[in-house]
């Protein structure tokens, strides 16, 4: 083999080794960027997202049930007992919304509402109360049979949703999933705090969110 061919082979080998080194460096850089992005933008775990969806459905169902009762109070002629029942259901629906969103100390510190087993039983009671109140509601004067049936089905569907959420809360509480939820929630809070601290650090030392020096 001539000296020229040998030199050419050495150059090609050196070039190939340099390309491999560059590829590994780029892969390592991309991996670090991915880790930094995940640190700066933490996401909930799948099971945590499932719990959040359950809370959102409970809020939506309670809002719609309360709205249906308010509309009934405003546009229907009801007996005093039915009126009190409707107001009671509205108050309970507001309590469900406040409890799920943790807006007041009363709902946050209530053992009955904080523990999922008892919370589920209370929600089932609210849903059954809405179903029973809907069944004994008087006929709506001036409303077509079609819209009357639609209104009754509307209340029935949201009431059954609250019953279903209550059953689910009770079952999740019996299987100790509330402990899992609390751990996932604390972990998410910790990751958010670490992300904020990392963001302050990278900003202080001139590092962009992609890991590049700025």
Helices and strands as residue ranges (DSSP letters): H 3-40, H 46-75, H 80-101, H 105-108, H 111-114, H 116-135, H 145-174, H 177-204
